[in-house]
Amino acid sequence: MQQHLRHPVFSVISRLAGEQNVQAYAIGGFVRDIFLNRQSKDIDIVVIGNGISFAEVVASTLKVKLAVYKNFGTASLKYRDLEIEFVGARKESYRRDSRKPIVENGTLEDDQKRRDFTLNALAISLYPDTYGELLDPFNGITDLENKLIRTPLNPNETFSDDPLRMMRAIRFATQLNFRIDDIAVEAIKTTADRISIISQERITDELNKIILSPVPSIGFNYLFDTGLLHKIFPQMTALYGVDYVDGKGHKDNFYHTLQVLDNICETTDDLWLRWAAILHDIAKPATKRFEPGHGWTFHGHEDRGARMVPKIFAQLKLPLNEKMKQVQKLVQLHLRPIVLSQSIVTDSAVRRLLFEAGDDIEGLMLLCKADITTKNEYKIKKYRNNFELVQQKLKDVEERDSIRNWQPPVTGNDIMTIFGIKEGREVGIIKNQIREAILEGEIPNNREAALTFTIAKGLEIGLKVVTTPN
């Protein structure tokens, strides 16, 4: 393993470990990533004894600042391109009502036992006499080769002690495209209720990492099958299932949503576009109706879904800012390009879509393309061809009319000046008429045409021109 310890910091730590007669080991993610052929800039060093004291010696030798966290028994430093954290080897015990452990000094084996998964319990000795020796007491290398997520100890105990590890197991399986050990899956099912002692912020952090994985459906299937999703995001599990009336059924909107999510992940790494994919049909259970002679309908699910977005973001402790508003807008508009792609595309319809979507138009088109999950090759080809037509129309209309992020060429102040009136109903009426006339293509989107239109409409409702602005 010595070839993986080429960074000069390891030789410094090793020399100091020998001088101080301290057993020190690189452990955890850095070692795991060696076997996954991934570069890691974060290194965890576990020391048999006082980790902070040894870190102080290392920091002094390297002439760098040391951050000490006495409450956690850890210390960290930055050296060149690395972030290195030191901690004393410890063993842990847990109370039933908390994931915060009671910590005692321990051996390396104690420290490896407390790790969440076998692939994170791998350690490499940095002590001079055993430098580069791999310590793998739980066959983590075999699990890596078999692409298996497994706990060092009984998974029921591991997950009960720290229920966040259930989310982490699913997150690692999703990020690495690994399988979770069958015994561990059963333990998650048994222990799912314990997730309630974890803060929502930590749960959502793991959930976002799952969503940002290459194929998030791997994680969501695990979350659903183990019952965790029912605890942390019940609105999504409500999408599951198919109802039949008179032999007519609808598609399973849970698995449809997962397909849309995977589809959009092929074209964007944007977390909020991925959240829009998750939430685009979230109101279908609430709007589902069976209409005799027609079948299943979900009328208004886009409007109701948009209204649900702020509540879901607040529940999951996601940011209640412009990101939430972006997702809300995409949920609200997600049917519009699909409707356009199924009919004759008029300039006015395109202008309205540009007006309402603004800077989110590209994201909206990505979402709508991802929403095509039919297996019918003819329909797929038809939708895609029509989407290309819609996109070309969007480009042409925007170049000609500049509707995206539209600002009215005649303002409310202009209207009050022209007719010598105060702010009120008449101003609002004329502003709306200007907007509608431009969107419908009745007048071009420029100030001269809008001023002429404004005067005409004012005269129609009995106003008198006081002055004509430039």
MIGUMAR-839655 format. One record per residue (C-alpha): residue number from 1; residue in one letter; x, y, z. Coordinates in steps of 0.02 Angstrom, whole numbers. Last residue first. Layout:
% MIGUMAR-839655
i NUM	aa A	x X	y Y	z Z
...
% end
This chain:
% MIGUMAR-839655
i 470	aa N	x -2072	y 3020	z -1276
i 469	aa P	x -2216	y 3067	z -1163
i 468	aa T	x -2382	y 3136	z -1229
i 467	aa T	x -2469	y 3252	z -1106
i 466	aa V	x -2644	y 3274	z -1035
i 465	aa V	x -2734	y 3142	z -1140
i 464	aa K	x -2913	y 3121	z -1081
i 463	aa L	x -2987	y 2961	z -1008
i 462	aa G	x -3158	y 2896	z -1057
i 461	aa I	x -3129	y 2708	z -1062
i 460	aa E	x -3096	y 2706	z -1251
i 459	aa L	x -2983	y 2859	z -1237
i 458	aa G	x -2868	y 2764	z -1121
i 457	aa K	x -2863	y 2615	z -1241
i 456	aa A	x -2811	y 2725	z -1388
i 455	aa I	x -2679	y 2817	z -1285
i 454	aa T	x -2604	y 2654	z -1224
i 453	aa F	x -2598	y 2578	z -1399
i 452	aa T	x -2501	y 2727	z -1466
i 451	aa L	x -2383	y 2716	z -1316
i 450	aa A	x -2360	y 2528	z -1341
i 449	aa A	x -2315	y 2548	z -1525
i 448	aa E	x -2182	y 2678	z -1484
i 447	aa R	x -2116	y 2582	z -1334
i 446	aa N	x -2081	y 2416	z -1418
i 445	aa N	x -2148	y 2238	z -1406
i 444	aa P	x -2246	y 2237	z -1569
i 443	aa I	x -2436	y 2255	z -1564
i 442	aa E	x -2575	y 2127	z -1586
i 441	aa G	x -2450	y 1984	z -1558
i 440	aa E	x -2557	y 1899	z -1426
i 439	aa L	x -2419	y 1924	z -1296
i 438	aa I	x -2400	y 2107	z -1345
i 437	aa A	x -2588	y 2142	z -1339
i 436	aa E	x -2605	y 2047	z -1175
i 435	aa R	x -2467	y 2148	z -1091
i 434	aa I	x -2537	y 2314	z -1153
i 433	aa Q	x -2713	y 2267	z -1098
i 432	aa N	x -2650	y 2218	z -925
i 431	aa K	x -2562	y 2387	z -905
i 430	aa I	x -2721	y 2476	z -966
i 429	aa I	x -2833	y 2391	z -837
i 428	aa G	x -2708	y 2418	z -695
i 427	aa V	x -2695	y 2604	z -732
i 426	aa E	x -2884	y 2621	z -740
i 425	aa R	x -2906	y 2536	z -570
i 424	aa G	x -2794	y 2654	z -473
i 423	aa E	x -2635	y 2756	z -466
i 422	aa K	x -2675	y 2939	z -494
i 421	aa I	x -2729	y 3018	z -659
i 420	aa G	x -2655	y 3150	z -776
i 419	aa F	x -2691	y 3045	z -931
i 418	aa I	x -2516	y 3031	z -1004
i 417	aa T	x -2428	y 3050	z -836
i 416	aa M	x -2530	y 2914	z -750
i 415	aa I	x -2499	y 2796	z -897
i 414	aa D	x -2312	y 2830	z -897
i 413	aa N	x -2304	y 2800	z -709
i 412	aa G	x -2389	y 2631	z -735
i 411	aa T	x -2254	y 2586	z -859
i 410	aa V	x -2252	y 2577	z -1050
i 409	aa P	x -2122	y 2460	z -1127
i 408	aa P	x -2174	y 2327	z -1000
i 407	aa Q	x -2025	y 2222	z -941
i 406	aa W	x -2013	y 2045	z -1008
i 405	aa N	x -1892	y 1920	z -930
i 404	aa R	x -1908	y 1823	z -1094
i 403	aa I	x -2021	y 1919	z -1212
i 402	aa S	x -1885	y 1988	z -1327
i 401	aa D	x -2003	y 1993	z -1480
i 400	aa R	x -1898	y 1939	z -1629
i 399	aa E	x -1756	y 1840	z -1550
i 398	aa E	x -1876	y 1772	z -1419
i 397	aa V	x -2001	y 1717	z -1552
i 396	aa D	x -1870	y 1627	z -1655
i 395	aa K	x -1789	y 1537	z -1507
i 394	aa L	x -1953	y 1481	z -1432
i 393	aa K	x -2014	y 1426	z -1603
i 392	aa Q	x -1856	y 1321	z -1626
i 391	aa Q	x -1887	y 1243	z -1456
i 390	aa V	x -2069	y 1206	z -1498
i 389	aa L	x -2019	y 1123	z -1663
i 388	aa E	x -1887	y 1019	z -1574
i 387	aa F	x -2020	y 970	z -1448
i 386	aa N	x -2132	y 916	z -1593
i 385	aa N	x -1999	y 798	z -1657
i 384	aa R	x -1971	y 730	z -1482
i 383	aa Y	x -2156	y 704	z -1452
i 382	aa K	x -2182	y 613	z -1618
i 381	aa K	x -2028	y 502	z -1596
i 380	aa I	x -2081	y 453	z -1420
i 379	aa K	x -2260	y 424	z -1477
i 378	aa Y	x -2204	y 307	z -1617
i 377	aa E	x -2084	y 216	z -1501
i 376	aa N	x -2221	y 177	z -1376
i 375	aa K	x -2131	y 142	z -1212
i 374	aa T	x -2197	y 305	z -1140
i 373	aa T	x -2084	y 395	z -1015
i 372	aa I	x -2088	y 571	z -1087
i 371	aa D	x -2070	y 674	z -928
i 370	aa A	x -1882	y 692	z -958
i 369	aa K	x -1921	y 798	z -1111
i 368	aa C	x -2035	y 906	z -1005
i 367	aa L	x -1904	y 929	z -870
i 366	aa L	x -1770	y 978	z -996
i 365	aa M	x -1892	y 1102	z -1076
i 364	aa L	x -1929	y 1178	z -906
i 363	aa G	x -1744	y 1194	z -866
i 362	aa E	x -1717	y 1288	z -1030
i 361	aa I	x -1867	y 1402	z -994
i 360	aa D	x -1811	y 1443	z -817
i 359	aa D	x -1744	y 1615	z -863
i 358	aa G	x -1920	y 1677	z -901
i 357	aa A	x -2049	y 1538	z -881
i 356	aa E	x -2207	y 1646	z -880
i 355	aa F	x -2162	y 1765	z -1021
i 354	aa L	x -2078	y 1629	z -1125
i 353	aa L	x -2233	y 1520	z -1110
i 352	aa R	x -2347	y 1666	z -1154
i 351	aa R	x -2241	y 1709	z -1306
i 350	aa V	x -2247	y 1527	z -1364
i 349	aa A	x -2437	y 1524	z -1352
i 348	aa S	x -2446	y 1689	z -1447
i 347	aa D	x -2331	y 1623	z -1584
i 346	aa T	x -2443	y 1474	z -1614
i 345	aa V	x -2383	y 1294	z -1603
i 344	aa I	x -2509	y 1177	z -1683
i 343	aa S	x -2543	y 1041	z -1556
i 342	aa Q	x -2460	y 900	z -1460
i 341	aa S	x -2295	y 989	z -1430
i 340	aa L	x -2385	y 1140	z -1358
i 339	aa V	x -2474	y 1031	z -1231
i 338	aa I	x -2307	y 953	z -1182
i 337	aa P	x -2229	y 1126	z -1171
i 336	aa R	x -2365	y 1179	z -1048
i 335	aa L	x -2375	y 1026	z -937
i 334	aa H	x -2225	y 1070	z -827
i 333	aa L	x -2281	y 1249	z -795
i 332	aa Q	x -2334	y 1243	z -612
i 331	aa V	x -2204	y 1112	z -565
i 330	aa L	x -2069	y 1219	z -649
i 329	aa K	x -2129	y 1376	z -559
i 328	aa Q	x -2129	y 1290	z -389
i 327	aa V	x -1953	y 1222	z -419
i 326	aa Q	x -1891	y 1397	z -461
i 325	aa K	x -1983	y 1471	z -312
i 324	aa M	x -1899	y 1345	z -196
i 323	aa K	x -1730	y 1392	z -269
i 322	aa E	x -1773	y 1578	z -251
i 321	aa N	x -1789	y 1555	z -63
i 320	aa L	x -1868	y 1436	z 61
i 319	aa P	x -1714	y 1326	z 70
i 318	aa L	x -1749	y 1141	z 106
i 317	aa K	x -1794	y 1099	z 285
i 316	aa L	x -1890	y 944	z 229
i 315	aa Q	x -2055	y 1007	z 300
i 314	aa A	x -2023	y 1185	z 239
i 313	aa F	x -1983	y 1123	z 63
i 312	aa I	x -2139	y 1014	z 67
i 311	aa K	x -2248	y 1159	z 123
i 310	aa P	x -2174	y 1276	z -9
i 309	aa V	x -2200	y 1145	z -148
i 308	aa M	x -2382	y 1101	z -110
i 307	aa R	x -2453	y 1254	z -198
i 306	aa A	x -2357	y 1207	z -356
i 305	aa G	x -2430	y 1032	z -345
i 304	aa R	x -2606	y 1103	z -334
i 303	aa D	x -2579	y 1202	z -493
i 302	aa E	x -2494	y 1058	z -586
i 301	aa H	x -2622	y 932	z -524
i 300	aa G	x -2762	y 1037	z -599
i 299	aa H	x -2852	y 893	z -680
i 298	aa F	x -2781	y 722	z -636
i 297	aa T	x -2896	y 614	z -740
i 296	aa W	x -2931	y 427	z -750
i 295	aa G	x -3048	y 362	z -883
i 294	aa H	x -3158	y 442	z -1015
i 293	aa G	x -3325	y 354	z -1025
i 292	aa P	x -3350	y 368	z -839
i 291	aa E	x -3232	y 497	z -763
i 290	aa F	x -3117	y 427	z -629
i 289	aa R	x -3034	y 559	z -521
i 288	aa K	x -2856	y 587	z -456
i 287	aa T	x -2824	y 765	z -394
i 286	aa A	x -2751	y 726	z -222
i 285	aa P	x -2651	y 575	z -281
i 284	aa K	x -2587	y 677	z -430
i 283	aa A	x -2521	y 818	z -321
i 282	aa I	x -2338	y 762	z -323
i 281	aa D	x -2333	y 752	z -513
i 280	aa H	x -2191	y 876	z -543
i 279	aa L	x -2116	y 850	z -370
i 278	aa I	x -1974	y 729	z -404
i 277	aa A	x -1934	y 807	z -573
i 276	aa A	x -1933	y 980	z -493
i 275	aa W	x -1813	y 913	z -363
i 274	aa R	x -1698	y 858	z -504
i 273	aa L	x -1708	y 1031	z -579
i 272	aa W	x -1663	y 1095	z -406
i 271	aa L	x -1510	y 984	z -387
i 270	aa D	x -1436	y 1039	z -555
i 269	aa D	x -1326	y 898	z -621
i 268	aa T	x -1415	y 901	z -788
i 267	aa T	x -1446	y 798	z -946
i 266	aa E	x -1442	y 615	z -894
i 265	aa C	x -1510	y 662	z -722
i 264	aa I	x -1670	y 720	z -809
i 263	aa N	x -1706	y 541	z -862
i 262	aa D	x -1670	y 466	z -691
i 261	aa L	x -1793	y 587	z -612
i 260	aa V	x -1925	y 555	z -746
i 259	aa Q	x -1905	y 368	z -718
i 258	aa L	x -1922	y 390	z -530
i 257	aa T	x -2079	y 494	z -556
i 256	aa H	x -2155	y 358	z -668
i 255	aa Y	x -2115	y 232	z -531
i 254	aa F	x -2215	y 333	z -406
i 253	aa N	x -2351	y 381	z -532
i 252	aa D	x -2401	y 202	z -564
i 251	aa K	x -2491	y 220	z -730
i 250	aa H	x -2680	y 232	z -733
i 249	aa G	x -2803	y 87	z -737
i 248	aa K	x -2959	y 45	z -836
i 247	aa G	x -3045	y -122	z -807
i 246	aa D	x -3209	y -41	z -762
i 245	aa V	x -3117	y 52	z -623
i 244	aa Y	x -2936	y 10	z -581
i 243	aa D	x -2816	y 95	z -460
i 242	aa V	x -2626	y 87	z -477
i 241	aa G	x -2500	y 108	z -337
i 240	aa Y	x -2370	y 229	z -270
i 239	aa L	x -2390	y 418	z -279
i 238	aa A	x -2431	y 422	z -93
i 237	aa T	x -2250	y 368	z -64
i 236	aa M	x -2195	y 541	z -120
i 235	aa Q	x -2308	y 634	z 1
i 234	aa P	x -2243	y 522	z 142
i 233	aa F	x -2066	y 594	z 134
i 232	aa I	x -1964	y 548	z 289
i 231	aa K	x -2062	y 406	z 369
i 230	aa H	x -2139	y 328	z 213
i 229	aa L	x -1970	y 347	z 127
i 228	aa L	x -1890	y 240	z 263
i 227	aa G	x -2008	y 94	z 232
i 226	aa T	x -1870	y -24	z 175
i 225	aa D	x -1940	y -44	z -2
i 224	aa F	x -1968	y 143	z -23
i 223	aa L	x -1797	y 202	z 33
i 222	aa Y	x -1713	y 61	z -65
i 221	aa N	x -1811	y 108	z -222
i 220	aa F	x -1770	y 290	z -191
i 219	aa G	x -1585	y 250	z -181
i 218	aa I	x -1575	y 155	z -345
i 217	aa S	x -1693	y 284	z -423
i 216	aa P	x -1556	y 415	z -398
i 215	aa V	x -1453	y 354	z -547
i 214	aa P	x -1297	y 465	z -563
i 213	aa S	x -1309	y 526	z -383
i 212	aa L	x -1368	y 704	z -345
i 211	aa I	x -1536	y 641	z -279
i 210	aa I	x -1446	y 523	z -160
i 209	aa K	x -1337	y 666	z -99
i 208	aa N	x -1495	y 771	z -76
i 207	aa L	x -1572	y 634	z 31
i 206	aa E	x -1416	y 626	z 140
i 205	aa D	x -1425	y 814	z 173
i 204	aa T	x -1613	y 798	z 197
i 203	aa I	x -1591	y 673	z 338
i 202	aa R	x -1459	y 781	z 421
i 201	aa E	x -1568	y 937	z 414
i 200	aa Q	x -1720	y 840	z 475
i 199	aa S	x -1631	y 799	z 637
i 198	aa I	x -1618	y 614	z 678
i 197	aa I	x -1722	y 542	z 821
i 196	aa S	x -1866	y 499	z 702
i 195	aa I	x -1753	y 385	z 599
i 194	aa R	x -1782	y 255	z 737
i 193	aa D	x -1945	y 203	z 652
i 192	aa A	x -1846	y 123	z 510
i 191	aa T	x -1762	y -4	z 627
i 190	aa T	x -1846	y -164	z 569
i 189	aa K	x -1845	y -115	z 385
i 188	aa I	x -1666	y -54	z 402
i 187	aa A	x -1618	y -220	z 483
i 186	aa E	x -1697	y -315	z 338
i 185	aa V	x -1590	y -216	z 217
i 184	aa A	x -1435	y -250	z 324
i 183	aa I	x -1467	y -438	z 318
i 182	aa D	x -1486	y -428	z 129
i 181	aa D	x -1319	y -335	z 109
i 180	aa I	x -1343	y -170	z 18
i 179	aa R	x -1296	y -178	z -167
i 178	aa F	x -1173	y -56	z -244
i 177	aa N	x -1202	y 74	z -380
i 176	aa L	x -1068	y 183	z -298
i 175	aa Q	x -1175	y 338	z -269
i 174	aa T	x -1336	y 241	z -243
i 173	aa A	x -1265	y 107	z -127
i 172	aa F	x -1171	y 243	z -32
i 171	aa R	x -1331	y 343	z -9
i 170	aa I	x -1431	y 191	z 44
i 169	aa A	x -1305	y 146	z 177
i 168	aa R	x -1293	y 330	z 229
i 167	aa M	x -1482	y 339	z 253
i 166	aa M	x -1477	y 187	z 367
i 165	aa R	x -1322	y 258	z 452
i 164	aa L	x -1429	y 406	z 506
i 163	aa P	x -1508	y 284	z 629
i 162	aa D	x -1354	y 289	z 742
i 161	aa D	x -1363	y 158	z 881
i 160	aa S	x -1515	y 74	z 803
i 159	aa F	x -1428	y 61	z 636
i 158	aa T	x -1269	y -21	z 703
i 157	aa E	x -1364	y -133	z 826
i 156	aa N	x -1483	y -199	z 694
i 155	aa P	x -1335	y -209	z 573
i 154	aa N	x -1242	y -333	z 685
i 153	aa L	x -1061	y -276	z 675
i 152	aa P	x -946	y -222	z 533
i 151	aa T	x -1094	y -165	z 425
i 150	aa R	x -1113	y -216	z 244
i 149	aa I	x -1129	y -122	z 78
i 148	aa L	x -1080	y -240	z -64
i 147	aa K	x -995	y -208	z -230
i 146	aa N	x -919	y -384	z -228
i 145	aa E	x -743	y -315	z -245
i 144	aa L	x -782	y -182	z -115
i 143	aa D	x -855	y -315	z 0
i 142	aa T	x -698	y -421	z -21
i 141	aa I	x -591	y -269	z 23
i 140	aa G	x -700	y -237	z 177
i 139	aa N	x -662	y -409	z 246
i 138	aa F	x -706	y -359	z 425
i 137	aa P	x -531	y -355	z 503
i 136	aa D	x -450	y -257	z 360
i 135	aa L	x -284	y -185	z 418
i 134	aa L	x -174	y -136	z 271
i 133	aa E	x 14	y -117	z 305
i 132	aa G	x 87	y 40	z 224
i 131	aa Y	x 212	y 76	z 365
i 130	aa T	x 224	y -70	z 488
i 129	aa D	x 390	y -25	z 573
i 128	aa P	x 373	y 162	z 531
i 127	aa Y	x 197	y 185	z 602
i 126	aa L	x 80	y 247	z 463
i 125	aa S	x -29	y 92	z 463
i 124	aa I	x -169	y 85	z 335
i 123	aa A	x -349	y 62	z 392
i 122	aa L	x -509	y -7	z 314
i 121	aa A	x -666	y 22	z 419
i 120	aa N	x -756	y 126	z 287
i 119	aa L	x -781	y -20	z 168
i 118	aa T	x -842	y -124	z 315
i 117	aa F	x -982	y 1	z 350
i 116	aa D	x -1032	y 120	z 490
i 115	aa R	x -871	y 122	z 590
i 114	aa R	x -884	y 80	z 776
i 113	aa K	x -796	y -88	z 750
i 112	aa Q	x -647	y -1	z 669
i 111	aa D	x -621	y 107	z 822
i 110	aa D	x -631	y -40	z 942
i 109	aa E	x -506	y -133	z 831
i 108	aa L	x -388	y 16	z 836
i 107	aa T	x -400	y 11	z 1025
i 106	aa G	x -508	y 117	z 1137
i 105	aa N	x -530	y 278	z 1234
i 104	aa E	x -709	y 304	z 1286
i 103	aa V	x -856	y 392	z 1202
i 102	aa I	x -1039	y 395	z 1253
i 101	aa P	x -1122	y 413	z 1085
i 100	aa K	x -1235	y 549	z 1014
i 99	aa R	x -1370	y 459	z 913
i 98	aa S	x -1494	y 489	z 1054
i 97	aa D	x -1649	y 414	z 1135
i 96	aa R	x -1588	y 236	z 1161
i 95	aa R	x -1422	y 285	z 1235
i 94	aa Y	x -1267	y 235	z 1139
i 93	aa S	x -1096	y 159	z 1170
i 92	aa E	x -935	y 203	z 1082
i 91	aa K	x -757	y 144	z 1071
i 90	aa R	x -615	y 259	z 1033
i 89	aa A	x -454	y 282	z 938
i 88	aa G	x -395	y 462	z 960
i 87	aa V	x -439	y 583	z 823
i 86	aa F	x -342	y 678	z 690
i 85	aa E	x -417	y 764	z 538
i 84	aa I	x -319	y 806	z 380
i 83	aa E	x -375	y 921	z 240
i 82	aa L	x -259	y 904	z 91
i 81	aa D	x -208	y 1016	z -55
i 80	aa R	x -58	y 1096	z 32
i 79	aa Y	x -80	y 1056	z 216
i 78	aa K	x -242	y 1098	z 303
i 77	aa L	x -264	y 1052	z 484
i 76	aa S	x -389	y 963	z 596
i 75	aa A	x -410	y 918	z 778
i 74	aa T	x -531	y 797	z 861
i 73	aa G	x -590	y 751	z 1036
i 72	aa F	x -768	y 801	z 995
i 71	aa N	x -789	y 928	z 1134
i 70	aa K	x -605	y 973	z 1117
i 69	aa Y	x -622	y 1032	z 938
i 68	aa V	x -448	y 1095	z 893
i 67	aa A	x -407	y 1187	z 732
i 66	aa L	x -221	y 1180	z 694
i 65	aa K	x -126	y 1311	z 596
i 64	aa V	x 20	y 1259	z 488
i 63	aa K	x 209	y 1251	z 517
i 62	aa L	x 222	y 1070	z 458
i 61	aa T	x 318	y 1023	z 615
i 60	aa S	x 202	y 1122	z 728
i 59	aa A	x 48	y 1048	z 644
i 58	aa V	x 116	y 870	z 667
i 57	aa V	x 157	y 898	z 851
i 56	aa E	x -14	y 976	z 883
i 55	aa A	x -98	y 830	z 792
i 54	aa F	x -11	y 708	z 910
i 53	aa S	x -83	y 800	z 1061
i 52	aa I	x -256	y 806	z 981
i 51	aa G	x -259	y 620	z 943
i 50	aa N	x -220	y 566	z 1120
i 49	aa G	x -195	y 379	z 1125
i 48	aa I	x -197	y 255	z 982
i 47	aa V	x -210	y 381	z 841
i 46	aa V	x -338	y 384	z 701
i 45	aa I	x -296	y 490	z 549
i 44	aa D	x -439	y 540	z 433
i 43	aa I	x -386	y 609	z 264
i 42	aa D	x -490	y 721	z 151
i 41	aa K	x -419	y 760	z -22
i 40	aa S	x -480	y 598	z -98
i 39	aa Q	x -445	y 536	z -273
i 38	aa R	x -549	y 390	z -334
i 37	aa N	x -482	y 223	z -394
i 36	aa L	x -615	y 132	z -292
i 35	aa F	x -480	y 39	z -196
i 34	aa I	x -391	y 202	z -151
i 33	aa D	x -562	y 277	z -113
i 32	aa R	x -586	y 159	z 34
i 31	aa V	x -422	y 214	z 111
i 30	aa F	x -468	y 399	z 101
i 29	aa G	x -646	y 361	z 158
i 28	aa G	x -602	y 276	z 321
i 27	aa I	x -431	y 259	z 402
i 26	aa A	x -253	y 322	z 394
i 25	aa Y	x -169	y 248	z 547
i 24	aa A	x -60	y 309	z 691
i 23	aa Q	x 25	y 207	z 827
i 22	aa V	x 126	y 332	z 930
i 21	aa N	x 306	y 307	z 985
i 20	aa Q	x 331	y 496	z 979
i 19	aa E	x 483	y 482	z 865
i 18	aa G	x 403	y 341	z 765
i 17	aa A	x 238	y 433	z 745
i 16	aa L	x 336	y 589	z 698
i 15	aa R	x 424	y 497	z 557
i 14	aa S	x 259	y 422	z 496
i 13	aa I	x 169	y 589	z 501
i 12	aa V	x 309	y 671	z 400
i 11	aa S	x 315	y 526	z 276
i 10	aa F	x 126	y 540	z 255
i 9	aa V	x 132	y 728	z 225
i 8	aa P	x 248	y 702	z 76
i 7	aa H	x 106	y 630	z -30
i 6	aa R	x 164	y 461	z -94
i 5	aa L	x 55	y 356	z 21
i 4	aa H	x -33	y 256	z -116
i 3	aa Q	x 131	y 172	z -167
i 2	aa Q	x 151	y 115	z 14
i 1	aa M	x 0	y 0	z 0
% end
